[in-house]
Amino acid sequence: MSIMSAKIVHISIDRDWRDVYDFASKPENMPLWASGLASGLEPDGEDWIATGVLGTVRVSFVPPNEFGVLDHTVTIESGLRVYNALRVVPNGDGCEVMFTLLRLPGMTDEQFAADAAHVQRDLEALQNLMEI
């Protein structure tokens, strides 16, 4: 597979990075800000299961860590595995939350732009939850 183009979608959040990481790293909190998982996540062994527009998906998260890494792999029913790199990085008294969006093969410019806008809305939802 050739290298996919990528776009870093990010937002600044005026809250300590550890608080943001602690909240965002809990799969049970993801439906509150990650609209693609709005149906909720149910534990299934070490993975989590969600049902949404893509059907039933399996989500595998990296273990909790001290580096702010929230990476997760989403496997859709077709077997396609999509790696999602998500980071919470200290920035002064607040933090940056960054999602690396990869352009999947066959994705049009419009689809890629729509995915980026979707991720931006999700990060804004996280920001709104964390800055209250």
N, C-alpha and C positions, 0 to 999 in steps of 0.2 A: 504494500500500500504506500502510495506517495504521501508526502507531508501535506497535511491539511492546513488551509489558512486558518488563522486564529484571531480572535479579538478579545482583549481584556476589558471586561465590564466591571466597574468598581464604583464604590461610594465611600465617602468619609462619614464616620459615625462618631458623635461626640459622647463617647462612653468608653471606659477602660476596655482594652482589647480582651482582657480575661473574662469580663462579664459577657461581652458579645460572643466570644468563643464558647463559654459555658452554656449560654442559651441556645446558640445556633447548632451546637454539636449534639443536642438531644433530639433524636429522631421524632419523639413525640411532639416537639415544638415546631417541626418543619411545616406542618400544614398551616400554621399561623402566619407564615411569611413566604413559603415556597409554593406558589399557586399550582404548580404541576403536580404537587403531592397533596392537594387540598382535600382529597378523600381520606387522608390519614394513612399512617403506616402501621402495619401490624407486624409484630416480631415473628420471625420464622427461623429458628436456630440462631445463627450469628448474623443473618440477613434480615431485611424488612421487606414486606410486600405492600404494594399500593395498587389501587385500581383507578384508572383515569382514561383520558382520551386515547392513550396508546394501548389500552387494555390493561392486563395485569402485568406489573413490572416488579422485578426484584432489585432491591437497592442494597449494596454492600458498602459499608463505611470503613474508613481507616480507623484503627484503634485510637482512643483518646491519647493526646500527646501535648507536650509543652511548647509546641512551635506554632500553634494556631492553624494547623492543617485540618481541613474538613473534607478532604477528597472523598469521592464516592463513585461507584460504578453502577450504572443503571442498565439492567438487562431486560429488553422488551421481549414480548412473546415470540417474535421471529428469531430470537437468538442474538440479535444485534446487541453488542455491549458498548456502551458509551461511557467513557471515562470523563468525569467532571472534576476539575481541579478548582478548589475553593479554599481561600486563605483569609485569615484574619491577622493583620499585621499592625503592631503598635505604631501610632503616629501622634507624638506628643501625649496629651492627656486622653486622646481618643484613639481611633484606629481607622484603617482602610480595610474594607472587605472587597476581595478581588475574585472574580470568577473568570476562568479561561474558557471561552466559548470556541469550540472547534467546528469548523464548517465540514459537515459530513458529505461524503461523495454524493453527487447528484443534487445537492441543495442549491436552489436558485439564489440570486442576490436578494430577492424579496424575502425568501424564507429565512435566510441568514440574518437579514435586518430585523425581521419579526422576532426571531429567537433572541437577538441581542436586546430588543425592546422589552421582551418578556422577562429576561433576566434582570434588566434594569428596574422594572417595576417590582420584582421580588426583593431586590436589594433595598429599594425605597421602603417597602413594607417592613423589612427588618429594621431599617433605620428608625422608622416611626415607632416601632415597638420598643426599641432600645433607648430612645431619647425622651421617653415620657417620664 
